[in-house]
Amino acid sequence: MTSLRQKAAKGIYWSFIDQFSSQGISFLLGVILARILSPSDYGLIAMLEIFTAVANSFINSGFGTALVQKIDRSETDFSTVFFFNMGASLFFYFLLFFSSPLIASFYKSPQLELITKIVALNFVINALTIVPRTILTINVDFKTQTKISIISVIVSGIVGITMAYTGFGVWALVTQGLVAASTQAVLFIYFIRWKPTLIFSNISFKTLFGFGSKLLASGLLDTVYTNIYSLVIGKKFLAADLGFYARAKQLQSLPAQNITNILQRVTFPIFCSIQNEENRMIDAYRRLIRMAAFIVFPLMFLLVLVAKPLILILLTEKWLPAVGLFQILCFAGMWYPIHAINLNILEAMGRSDLFLKLEIWKKAIGVSVLIITIPIGLKALVWGQVFTSCIGLYLNTYYTGKYYNYGIASQLKDIYMFLLISLVLCGTFLFASTFIVSNVLKLFVGAVVYILIYTVISKLFHFEELEVIVSLVRNTFAGIFNKKREVIQ
């Protein structure tokens, strides 16, 4: 148990550094780019998201997750996955290359033809990194991934900003993505030094695809559904409107998805290693749900509170129409960790069939809501995501309640206090902020006081999650101090 906890703690530490250092740097560089470029530039890139996301789902095909989940994996398995990834990436590159005129015609944007041909190169480059990244995940080695992420973000960000300043417009974003993918591929090859053997095993493929195919189908449903909003907005509204939506979505997903990804990618290989110890796994899963809610709920309500001054200060007034969309999306995004962790437990147990069944139901409901809200307007379409997120919460917790006796009622009982405290604080601060004129004061003073009060309340209620975070931070700084002292001596 001790070694497992140490492994998880180390993984969470480096995963946290990875997500928030690379994402933090990426965010800052993105702010600079957004101040230079127009919402329409971002809208053009967002128009391609559904095509690139679907292609990437096919290229991966759930094989990365299947390799992590498989306990007796072999070198043949790794090589088989690598060659499949490369073959699929080349297929989709040429598919998008020759389909680019149709895509440009669909959106009535001639620029998209050449943009699509260049963006599609990322398929082949990213395929090179799938197996090396999976190897690091299996080993819970996020330190190396952190180095790779930070270097690629900095290099690509510098290139993107330089091109934006010199007037390249949307091509700054296209080149930034290409440089990021290329840098990651080079660094993965350099650090991992893994080489595939010239083997493609049909037996290995069938075994991994038996698990991964259901994740592929689930991933495709989720990918199409998530990106269909960009497709609809890009077709029915202006490119600038899609730019506002894409930027609001990106800002909203930054805290929720990154925190969830940290917890998920560390705990998934660990859950897989204890998949036959049900009680032990469910206890760890319950603690994970509480920790995610403890962190994400107050963060999302804080973003609702400071949305307007945040966007005005960071992105300037040209992005002001994104404020309302951003606030609505925060209410949908706050439930993302609970969705993801419930599905994660099904993957760890090898129940990708149940995972797929849930995705079919959720997406059928989501598309129905989308069809109803399209004629009403952009904000109604976004409010529809809040509704489907709540419905999805019930569906995602159904099987964990049925098989593991930890369904929606038990989960809400564990996390409702975090939700209630965050809601009350947000409402109180929204009222108080009406008396503050300065956007800078609304943002920085409001955020600091909000976090301090939430921390104090958590201490008064003796929330275990606060103690865990404090302990992790204390141990981290102690470790850094000890290392420095060793170097000095």
DAHU-V6511 format. One record per residue. N is the residue number from 1. NEAR is the number of other C-alpha atoms within 12 Angstrom. Layout:
n=N near=NEAR
n=N near=NEAR
//
This chain:
n=1 near=12
n=2 near=8
n=3 near=10
n=4 near=21
n=5 near=18
n=6 near=17
n=7 near=24
n=8 near=34
n=9 near=29
n=10 near=28
n=11 near=37
n=12 near=38
n=13 near=34
n=14 near=31
n=15 near=37
n=16 near=34
n=17 near=29
n=18 near=34
n=19 near=36
n=20 near=29
n=21 near=27
n=22 near=32
n=23 near=34
n=24 near=24
n=25 near=25
n=26 near=34
n=27 near=26
n=28 near=23
n=29 near=29
n=30 near=34
n=31 near=29
n=32 near=25
n=33 near=38
n=34 near=39
n=35 near=27
n=36 near=31
n=37 near=34
n=38 near=33
n=39 near=34
n=40 near=31
n=41 near=36
n=42 near=38
n=43 near=36
n=44 near=43
n=45 near=44
n=46 near=43
n=47 near=44
n=48 near=44
n=49 near=32
n=50 near=30
n=51 near=35
n=52 near=35
n=53 near=32
n=54 near=32
n=55 near=36
n=56 near=36
n=57 near=36
n=58 near=38
n=59 near=40
n=60 near=43
n=61 near=37
n=62 near=35
n=63 near=43
n=64 near=41
n=65 near=41
n=66 near=42
n=67 near=46
n=68 near=41
n=69 near=38
n=70 near=32
n=71 near=22
n=72 near=18
n=73 near=25
n=74 near=20
n=75 near=22
n=76 near=26
n=77 near=36
n=78 near=38
n=79 near=31
n=80 near=33
n=81 near=47
n=82 near=41
n=83 near=32
n=84 near=36
n=85 near=35
n=86 near=30
n=87 near=23
n=88 near=28
n=89 near=34
n=90 near=27
n=91 near=23
n=92 near=34
n=93 near=32
n=94 near=23
n=95 near=23
n=96 near=33
n=97 near=27
n=98 near=19
n=99 near=23
n=100 near=31
n=101 near=22
n=102 near=20
n=103 near=31
n=104 near=27
n=105 near=15
n=106 near=21
n=107 near=30
n=108 near=21
n=109 near=27
n=110 near=17
n=111 near=28
n=112 near=34
n=113 near=28
n=114 near=27
n=115 near=34
n=116 near=38
n=117 near=29
n=118 near=31
n=119 near=42
n=120 near=41
n=121 near=33
n=122 near=38
n=123 near=42
n=124 near=34
n=125 near=34
n=126 near=39
n=127 near=42
n=128 near=39
n=129 near=41
n=130 near=41
n=131 near=41
n=132 near=37
n=133 near=40
n=134 near=37
n=135 near=36
n=136 near=31
n=137 near=36
n=138 near=32
n=139 near=27
n=140 near=36
n=141 near=31
n=142 near=32
n=143 near=27
n=144 near=29
n=145 near=37
n=146 near=34
n=147 near=26
n=148 near=36
n=149 near=37
n=150 near=28
n=151 near=30
n=152 near=34
n=153 near=37
n=154 near=30
n=155 near=28
n=156 near=33
n=157 near=38
n=158 near=28
n=159 near=29
n=160 near=37
n=161 near=34
n=162 near=24
n=163 near=24
n=164 near=29
n=165 near=21
n=166 near=16
n=167 near=18
n=168 near=22
n=169 near=30
n=170 near=35
n=171 near=33
n=172 near=34
n=173 near=40
n=174 near=37
n=175 near=31
n=176 near=36
n=177 near=35
n=178 near=32
n=179 near=31
n=180 near=33
n=181 near=34
n=182 near=30
n=183 near=31
n=184 near=37
n=185 near=32
n=186 near=23
n=187 near=28
n=188 near=34
n=189 near=26
n=190 near=17
n=191 near=23
n=192 near=27
n=193 near=17
n=194 near=23
n=195 near=23
n=196 near=24
n=197 near=17
n=198 near=15
n=199 near=21
n=200 near=22
n=201 near=23
n=202 near=18
n=203 near=15
n=204 near=29
n=205 near=30
n=206 near=19
n=207 near=23
n=208 near=38
n=209 near=31
n=210 near=26
n=211 near=35
n=212 near=38
n=213 near=30
n=214 near=33
n=215 near=40
n=216 near=34
n=217 near=31
n=218 near=34
n=219 near=36
n=220 near=33
n=221 near=31
n=222 near=31
n=223 near=28
n=224 near=33
n=225 near=33
n=226 near=31
n=227 near=31
n=228 near=33
n=229 near=38
n=230 near=41
n=231 near=35
n=232 near=35
n=233 near=34
n=234 near=36
n=235 near=27
n=236 near=24
n=237 near=26
n=238 near=26
n=239 near=31
n=240 near=31
n=241 near=37
n=242 near=41
n=243 near=35
n=244 near=40
n=245 near=43
n=246 near=41
n=247 near=41
n=248 near=39
n=249 near=34
n=250 near=29
n=251 near=39
n=252 near=38
n=253 near=32
n=254 near=32
n=255 near=36
n=256 near=40
n=257 near=35
n=258 near=33
n=259 near=40
n=260 near=40
n=261 near=31
n=262 near=38
n=263 near=42
n=264 near=42
n=265 near=44
n=266 near=40
n=267 near=41
n=268 near=44
n=269 near=38
n=270 near=39
n=271 near=40
n=272 near=34
n=273 near=28
n=274 near=25
n=275 near=28
n=276 near=16
n=277 near=16
n=278 near=22
n=279 near=17
n=280 near=20
n=281 near=29
n=282 near=31
n=283 near=19
n=284 near=28
n=285 near=36
n=286 near=31
n=287 near=26
n=288 near=40
n=289 near=44
n=290 near=34
n=291 near=33
n=292 near=42
n=293 near=44
n=294 near=41
n=295 near=38
n=296 near=38
n=297 near=41
n=298 near=42
n=299 near=40
n=300 near=43
n=301 near=44
n=302 near=42
n=303 near=44
n=304 near=39
n=305 near=41
n=306 near=37
n=307 near=41
n=308 near=32
n=309 near=32
n=310 near=34
n=311 near=35
n=312 near=25
n=313 near=26
n=314 near=29
n=315 near=33
n=316 near=25
n=317 near=20
n=318 near=23
n=319 near=37
n=320 near=28
n=321 near=28
n=322 near=37
n=323 near=35
n=324 near=30
n=325 near=39
n=326 near=39
n=327 near=35
n=328 near=34
n=329 near=42
n=330 near=40
n=331 near=38
n=332 near=36
n=333 near=45
n=334 near=43
n=335 near=46
n=336 near=39
n=337 near=39
n=338 near=48
n=339 near=40
n=340 near=39
n=341 near=42
n=342 near=42
n=343 near=38
n=344 near=42
n=345 near=44
n=346 near=39
n=347 near=37
n=348 near=39
n=349 near=35
n=350 near=32
n=351 near=30
n=352 near=33
n=353 near=24
n=354 near=32
n=355 near=40
n=356 near=30
n=357 near=25
n=358 near=35
n=359 near=36
n=360 near=27
n=361 near=26
n=362 near=31
n=363 near=32
n=364 near=21
n=365 near=24
n=366 near=33
n=367 near=29
n=368 near=19
n=369 near=27
n=370 near=34
n=371 near=20
n=372 near=19
n=373 near=24
n=374 near=26
n=375 near=16
n=376 near=16
n=377 near=20
n=378 near=32
n=379 near=29
n=380 near=22
n=381 near=33
n=382 near=39
n=383 near=30
n=384 near=31
n=385 near=41
n=386 near=29
n=387 near=28
n=388 near=35
n=389 near=33
n=390 near=26
n=391 near=27
n=392 near=33
n=393 near=35
n=394 near=27
n=395 near=32
n=396 near=39
n=397 near=36
n=398 near=29
n=399 near=28
n=400 near=36
n=401 near=21
n=402 near=16
n=403 near=18
n=404 near=25
n=405 near=19
n=406 near=27
n=407 near=27
n=408 near=30
n=409 near=18
n=410 near=21
n=411 near=36
n=412 near=23
n=413 near=18
n=414 near=27
n=415 near=32
n=416 near=21
n=417 near=24
n=418 near=36
n=419 near=29
n=420 near=22
n=421 near=29
n=422 near=36
n=423 near=27
n=424 near=23
n=425 near=33
n=426 near=32
n=427 near=21
n=428 near=20
n=429 near=30
n=430 near=26
n=431 near=15
n=432 near=19
n=433 near=29
n=434 near=17
n=435 near=13
n=436 near=18
n=437 near=12
n=438 near=18
n=439 near=25
n=440 near=21
n=441 near=21
n=442 near=31
n=443 near=30
n=444 near=23
n=445 near=22
n=446 near=34
n=447 near=32
n=448 near=18
n=449 near=22
n=450 near=34
n=451 near=27
n=452 near=16
n=453 near=22
n=454 near=33
n=455 near=27
n=456 near=16
n=457 near=23
n=458 near=25
n=459 near=18
n=460 near=13
n=461 near=16
n=462 near=14
n=463 near=26
n=464 near=19
n=465 near=27
n=466 near=26
n=467 near=19
n=468 near=21
n=469 near=24
n=470 near=17
n=471 near=15
n=472 near=24
n=473 near=20
n=474 near=15
n=475 near=18
n=476 near=21
n=477 near=15
n=478 near=14
n=479 near=16
n=480 near=14
n=481 near=14
n=482 near=14
n=483 near=13
n=484 near=12
n=485 near=11
n=486 near=10
n=487 near=9
n=488 near=8
n=489 near=7
//
